[in-house]
Structures are given as structure tokens and as C-alpha cells.
């Protein structure tokens, strides 16, 4: 009887390991696209689409502000998810592949904030230049 049940536990363990590996691969990096006047960011189950016209401000910041995690995760130098700003209690989206690098802060729809960067700092700088051209305050 115990040998017949062992297959169930073996299958369950293999499926759990496969699900963990799949979750890691899906969240490993940010996928950013700026086609059709829409900034699209995807990282696993987290995604956001922002119309380029609704971007008010794009700046580089060295550190993330004090925030409380509402939903998301941190692993090594990665930080992803939905956070709540400690001061304003506003919801903030975070798509950061490397906490040690500078992050792009995008303010859209007048007061909503999003922080993102890519694993490669040169790609982050290139994306920042692209977004800066589109922002309402692009000359700052």
C-alpha cells in the first residue's frame, strides 16, 4: 500500500519544483515595451500598461522611498510588486531588477508612481532617455 502512495508524493514534489522554477523564470526580469504610445511593463504576474500621454514626470532616483509591501517579493537585489507609500499611503508599483542601480520613477495620471529599472544599467539609461522624451515635463 505504501508503494502505491509513493508515486503521488513523488509527482507532487516534482510539480512543486517545476512550479517554483516557472515562477522564478517569469519574475526573473522585467519585460518593457514602448510601442503604440503605451509603456508596457511585465514581470511574471505583475504588469502595467501606461499611456505615454498620461506620463507627467520621469526622473532617476538612487533609492526607493520608505514603503510597506502590500503584495510582492524581494529576492537578493530584486524588488517587485505593489507597495504602499509610508507618507502618502498611495499605492506604488515597483519593478526593480537591481536595487543597487538607479531607478526610473514614472509619475503618471497626475499622482500615481511607478519605479523600475532593468538588470543592465545601460538599458535602464536608454529607457530613461526614451521616456524622458515622451513625458510632459521632458525639458526638466
C-alpha positions in Angstrom: 0.0 0.0 0.0 2.8 2.5 0.8 4.5 1.9 -2.6 1.2 2.8 -4.3 1.0 6.1 -2.4 4.7 6.9 -3.0 4.0 7.9 -6.6 1.5 10.5 -5.5 4.1 12.2 -3.3 6.8 11.9 -6.0 4.6 13.6 -8.6 3.6 16.3 -6.0 7.2 17.1 -5.3 8.1 17.2 -9.0 5.2 19.5 -9.8 6.1 21.8 -6.9 9.7 22.1 -8.1 8.5 22.8 -11.6 6.1 25.5 -10.4 8.8 27.2 -8.3 11.2 27.2 -11.3 8.5 28.6 -13.6 7.7 31.4 -11.1 11.4 32.2 -10.9 11.8 32.4 -14.6 8.7 34.5 -15.1 9.8 37.0 -12.5 13.5 37.0 -13.2 13.5 40.1 -15.4 11.3 43.0 -16.4 9.9 43.0 -20.0 9.4 46.6 -21.1 7.9 47.8 -24.4 7.1 51.3 -25.6 5.2 50.6 -28.8 1.9 52.2 -29.9 2.3 55.1 -27.4 1.9 52.7 -24.4 4.5 51.9 -21.8 4.0 48.2 -21.1 5.9 46.5 -18.2 5.6 42.8 -17.4 7.3 40.7 -14.8 5.5 37.4 -14.0 2.1 38.1 -12.6 2.8 41.8 -12.3 2.1 44.0 -15.3 1.2 47.6 -16.0 0.2 49.5 -19.2 0.5 53.3 -19.1 -0.4 55.5 -22.0 2.6 57.7 -22.9 0.3 60.7 -22.9 -0.5 60.2 -19.3 3.1 60.3 -18.1 3.7 63.6 -16.2 7.2 63.2 -14.9 10.2 60.9 -15.4 13.2 61.1 -13.1 16.1 59.0 -11.9 16.3 58.2 -8.2 19.1 56.4 -6.3 16.9 54.8 -3.6 13.3 53.8 -3.2 11.3 55.7 -0.6 10.1 54.1 2.6 7.3 51.8 1.6 5.3 48.9 3.0 4.9 45.8 0.9 1.2 45.2 0.1 1.8 42.4 -2.4 5.1 41.3 -3.9 8.5 39.9 -3.1 12.2 40.8 -2.6 14.9 38.4 -3.6 18.6 39.4 -3.5 18.7 42.7 -5.3 15.2 42.4 -6.9 12.1 44.0 -5.7 8.7 43.6 -7.4 5.1 44.1 -6.5 2.6 46.6 -5.2 3.7 48.7 -2.3 2.1 51.4 -0.1 4.0 54.7 0.4 4.6 55.3 4.1 3.9 59.0 3.9 1.0 59.4 1.5 -0.5 55.9 1.8 -0.7 55.8 -2.0 -0.2 52.6 -4.0 3.1 52.4 -5.8 4.2 49.8 -8.3 7.8 48.6 -8.2 9.6 46.7 -11.0 13.2 46.8 -9.9 15.7 44.2 -11.2 18.7 45.7 -9.3 18.3 47.7 -6.1 22.0 48.8 -6.3 21.4 50.7 -9.5 19.5 53.9 -10.1 15.8 53.5 -10.7 13.4 55.3 -13.0 10.5 57.0 -11.3 7.5 57.5 -13.5 4.7 59.7 -12.3 1.5 59.2 -14.4 -2.1 60.2 -14.2 -1.0 63.2 -12.0 -0.1 61.3 -8.9 0.5 57.6 -9.5 4.1 56.5 -9.1 6.0 53.6 -10.6 9.6 52.6 -10.0 11.5 50.5 -12.5 14.9 49.5 -13.7 16.4 46.8 -15.8 19.3 44.4 -14.9 21.6 46.2 -17.3 22.3 49.9 -16.3 22.8 50.9 -20.0 19.4 49.5 -20.9 17.9 51.5 -17.9 19.6 54.7 -19.2 18.3 54.1 -22.7 14.8 53.5 -21.4 15.0 56.7 -19.3 16.0 58.7 -22.4 13.1 57.3 -24.3 10.6 58.0 -21.5 12.0 61.5 -20.9 11.2 62.5 -24.5 7.6 61.4 -24.0 6.9 63.0 -20.6 5.0 66.2 -20.2 7.9 67.7 -18.3 10.5 66.4 -20.7 12.6 69.6 -20.6 13.4 69.2 -16.8 
